[in-house]
Amino acid sequence: MPEIKPNKVYTTKETQDFLKISTSTIKRLLKKGIIQANKVGGRYRIWGREILRLVSPKVEKKAVNFYQSLKKKTKKAIEKW
């Protein structure tokens, strides 16, 4: 797999290939603003730094922390029933 360059612009197809995700997933990430992109000629263009941000350990740690806090809140809510 080629290296992701932070200052290069990638298409959604290239981004899908890098992240190994489906077309529907990339659309969802773009729609929710998880991936920042610019529309050029009706098509999205994504900076390499944005792809790198998604796969960084910091983002993964944030996701794990969020999941764990959500799990605790859910557990407390269930215990109250």
Phi, psi and omega per residue, in radians:
M1 nan 2.350 3.134
P2 -1.195 2.790 3.138
E3 -1.314 2.485 3.086
I4 -1.511 2.118 -3.133
K5 -1.703 2.209 -3.058
P6 -1.011 -0.588 -3.061
N7 -1.735 0.225 3.093
K8 -1.730 2.622 3.125
V9 -1.756 2.327 -3.094
Y10 -2.085 2.697 3.068
T11 -1.458 2.985 3.098
T12 -1.147 -0.615 3.123
K13 -1.116 -0.772 3.114
E14 -1.125 -0.698 3.117
T15 -1.123 -0.739 3.081
Q16 -1.005 -0.767 -3.132
D17 -1.125 -0.741 3.124
F18 -1.102 -0.803 -3.057
L19 -1.504 -0.180 -3.115
K20 0.979 0.963 3.136
I21 -2.221 2.840 -3.105
S22 -1.422 2.976 3.109
T23 -1.089 -0.738 -3.132
S24 -1.149 -0.602 3.126
T25 -1.193 -0.758 3.133
I26 -1.116 -0.671 3.094
K27 -1.092 -0.757 3.141
R28 -1.115 -0.753 3.131
L29 -1.108 -0.669 3.110
L30 -1.212 -0.774 -3.106
K31 -1.101 -0.709 -3.125
K32 -1.412 -0.123 3.119
G33 1.423 0.240 3.115
I34 -1.225 -0.642 3.007
I35 -1.867 2.149 3.085
Q36 -1.427 2.265 -3.121
A37 -2.537 2.825 3.069
N38 -2.015 2.494 3.107
K39 -1.668 2.174 3.133
V40 -2.226 2.040 -3.135
G41 1.054 0.596 3.114
G42 1.439 0.044 3.132
R43 -2.165 2.567 -3.140
Y44 -1.377 2.510 3.031
R45 -2.214 2.338 -3.019
I46 -2.163 2.252 3.084
W47 -1.205 2.550 3.100
G48 -1.038 -0.632 -3.142
R49 -1.102 -0.496 3.114
E50 -1.235 -0.688 3.078
I51 -1.147 -0.767 3.131
L52 -1.098 -0.641 3.118
R53 -1.074 -0.678 -3.126
L54 -1.151 -0.592 -3.086
V55 -1.700 0.127 -3.116
S56 -1.301 2.628 3.117
P57 -1.048 -0.523 -3.139
K58 -1.099 -0.764 -3.139
V59 -1.147 -0.715 3.132
E60 -1.095 -0.736 3.138
K61 -1.120 -0.712 3.097
K62 -1.060 -0.736 -3.136
A63 -1.132 -0.719 3.117
V64 -1.122 -0.796 3.134
N65 -1.075 -0.749 3.115
F66 -1.076 -0.802 3.138
Y67 -1.051 -0.778 -3.129
Q68 -1.136 -0.704 3.116
S69 -1.183 -0.683 3.085
L70 -1.103 -0.700 3.120
K71 -1.086 -0.758 3.116
K72 -1.105 -0.780 3.131
K73 -1.079 -0.738 3.128
T74 -1.116 -0.743 3.139
K75 -1.066 -0.765 3.126
K76 -1.110 -0.729 -3.138
A77 -1.110 -0.695 3.135
I78 -1.197 -0.663 3.137
E79 -1.112 -0.544 3.139
K80 -1.227 -0.413 3.140
W81 -1.164 nan nan
